[in-house]
Amino acid sequence: MRSKRARALKTMLRPIVRFWMRDSETLQTFVDVLKVAFVEIAVENMLKSEEKINVSRISMMTGVHRRDAAKIYKQGSVPERALPDIVSRVVTTWQEDPEFSTNTKKPKTLSFTGMDSEFARLVERVSKGVQPGTVLYELERAGAVTTSRYGARLIKSEFRRSKDLERAVVILSRDIRSLITAVEENIGSDESPNMHARTEYDKIYTSELPKIRAWLWKEGRKFHKRARAYLAKFDEDFSPREGGQATAVVSLSTFGLVEEQPPLRWSVGEAK
């Protein structure tokens, strides 16, 4: 049973990890955030069961080291790493170190070919345990560096998300939470109290994708318009009633994914 749950967890984590890695975020930061989530859920569970909350119980329940559990629970902070992310440190050094920046702290264009190049010296200044080519590849992948015959040029020093993307991330996190909770409540229930449906066809003609996208958008908007009109009849803000407790939440999310080509998938154990 545990192996099945682990496989299911890996499947759920794959899109989250892919999303996390888009801006060159690393495992270390992911683990730090994961520790906070484990501690928060443990505390919530103990509050629900009216158990006494202490760091030892949190650590035992979650597997988070007692020192980190204490810092998260008592101080509300993420455990700090002894060493910052190497890529971020390279960018900072590029801007701050006089050898690699101008007097106005503007990063210089650096030669990057060979182990004696300026970029190689920059990486070595930060860490001797990583290959300069690996760091350069990651910076290029993140859109932070461009290379030409003149050298490597830093064009983006901070990986900031736009407001639209920040809003999308908030909606995504709420959708994930709602979906997992709905499925969890449905498991083991004869009545399936929450709607959970999926429609998928895997041999669609690619020439028809623009038409399909437009149809999904149109029908999805119409469906949500009807849903909002219906739910408003039972919401205190729109239909106030005398007495009654109005604290329940009803959420409805829809999405359609149109993929011309499914993403390449590789799993552990497939290496030759």
ZIFENMO-V29190 format. One record per pair of residues at least 12 apart in sequence whose C-alpha atoms are under 7 Angstrom apart, sorted by the first residue. I is the first residue (numbers start at 1). GAP is how many residues later the second one is. If there is no record, write none. Layout:
[[I	GAP] [I	GAP]]
This chain:
[[23	119] [23	136] [24	114] [24	118] [32	46] [32	47] [33	45] [35	29] [36	36] [36	42] [38	24] [39	19] [39	23] [39	30] [42	16] [42	19] [42	20] [55	14] [55	15] [87	48] [89	37] [90	32] [90	33] [90	36] [91	66] [94	13] [95	12] [107	47] [109	42] [109	43] [109	44] [110	41] [110	42] [110	43] [111	40] [111	41] [112	39] [112	40] [120	12] [144	12] [144	13] [175	78] [182	12] [206	54] [213	45] [216	40]]
